[in-house]
Amino acid sequence: MSTASLPGFDAAESLSLNANVPASTRVFEELRTRIVALKLPPGTILNRAELAEAFGVSQSPIREAIQRLEDISLVVSYRQSRTEVTRINRERLRNENFLRTGLECEVVDRLCRLCGDADLTKAKGYLKIQEALVDDPSQIELFRELDESFHESLFIAAGYEAMHRLQIEHSSQMARLRTLDLPRSDKMHSVIEAHAKVIACIEAGDRQAATDAMRAHLSGTIGRLPDIMAAHRDYFT
């Protein structure tokens, strides 16, 4: 089958793999990105033969990538049948938010304890670009990517880059929830305000205020869960 027949894939898109990254990892990352962005929404059937053709790989890396996606509950495979993108699990949402909040509050606490030596240049740069995009709904996808980059830059500045990769892989349900929540002007503005407050608290060396600001920031989307579920019932278990 052609690439165009696969949901979420455009025939004009390049799905060639980076030779420096294992094929299974690249397939996993590409599929995770598309599932989290809801380009492959809950209920989408993933045909492994079509995936292999789209990525130009054998079935082996596709199987490995699918297994990794199953491990983080983004897909479920039925023996001798099909692989399907899962619906968002409410219990996993609570656990993932707990994990992310704990890690990110520790990160900002660490940055405060660096006593002004933390390099926040990248975080400030991402925030500045977000500020330029905040009133342009057509840039929502870029805004979301910058949001992720902002948080990653804090982990890197604190010396915990590996923990950021762990957090990303194990926060996939929350990532889908944020995709559903973000396309709102008030949400985009609240993200900007929260990022600016976190930066200001870190620069002031105020550990309590920094962790409180990060905790409040990360509680926004999970706090809106009932409203998001009501608007997108078919996306949830």
Number of C-alpha atoms within 10 A of each C-alpha: 10 12 19 14 12 18 14 16 18 14 13 8 10 10 17 13 17 10 8 7 10 12 22 22 17 21 25 21 16 15 21 22 16 16 24 22 18 19 14 21 21 21 15 19 18 20 14 17 13 17 21 18 15 22 19 13 17 15 16 13 19 22 16 16 22 23 18 19 21 17 13 16 18 24 23 21 16 8 7 6 8 12 19 20 21 22 21 22 15 17 10 17 20 13 15 20 21 15 14 20 20 14 17 22 20 18 25 29 22 22 28 24 16 16 13 13 11 18 15 19 12 16 21 16 13 20 23 14 13 25 16 10 16 20 14 11 13 11 13 20 14 13 25 18 12 19 19 14 16 20 16 21 21 25 23 18 21 21 15 16 15 10 16 21 12 11 18 15 17 20 20 23 26 24 22 23 24 19 16 19 18 17 17 12 13 12 15 23 14 15 21 17 14 16 21 16 17 21 22 15 22 25 19 14 20 19 20 14 18 26 24 15 21 24 18 12 18 18 13 15 19 17 10 12 16 11 12 18 17 11 11 11 12 13 20 15 12
